[in-house]
Amino acid sequence: MRNDVRERREAAGLSQAALGAALGVSRQTVNSLETGRYDPSLPLAFTIARYFGAPIEEIFDAE
């Protein structure tokens, strides 16, 4: 699943660790999301979308 978590995180000036802390996940989870090795659960996808103030469809694309 394609996503633009990295772009949004970098635009916000956050490290992976800082975003992970804000989302309640590890830095490794953020890294895995950004590199496409891990697709988030639906609750985590909603949390990410809420954090960035965007609809899920803008952040995640099933391609």
N, C-alpha and C positions, 0 to 999 in steps of 0.2 A: 504494500500500500504506500503510495507516494504521500509525503506530507511536507509542510513547510515550517516545521517546528524550529529547525536550526535558524532559518532566516528571521523568524519572529523573535527568537531568543536573542540573537545577535543584535537585531534592531533595538531591542529593549536594553541592551548593554548587560545582559546577564551571563554568568558562567553556567555551565551544565549543572554544577553543584548547587548554585543558587536557585535555578529553576526547579531542580529536583526537590530541594527543601520546600519551596513554595507549593509544589504539587503533592508532597508527601511520598516521593519515590526517591530512589538512589540516583546518583550521578550516572552510574552505569546504565540504568534504565533509560535516562534521557539520551545517552549516547546511542543505545540500541534503537531507540525510536528514530533518532536523526539519521542513522545509517541504514534504516530499513530492515534491520535484523529482528525487530520486534514490532508487532502490531498491538496497539493498546487495547485493553478491555473497553467496553462501552462506557462504564463509569469514568475511567481515566480519560477517555477521549472527550467526554463532556466537561471534565474538570479542566483539561487543557484549553478547550474552546472558551469556557467561562473565564479562565485566567487571562487569555488574550483578547477577550471581548469580541469574539468572532463566531459565526456559525461553524459547526463541525465541518460542513461541506467546503468551507474556505480553507481549512487547515489540512484536512485529510481527503484524498482522492483514491478511490479503489482502482482507478485506471481502467 
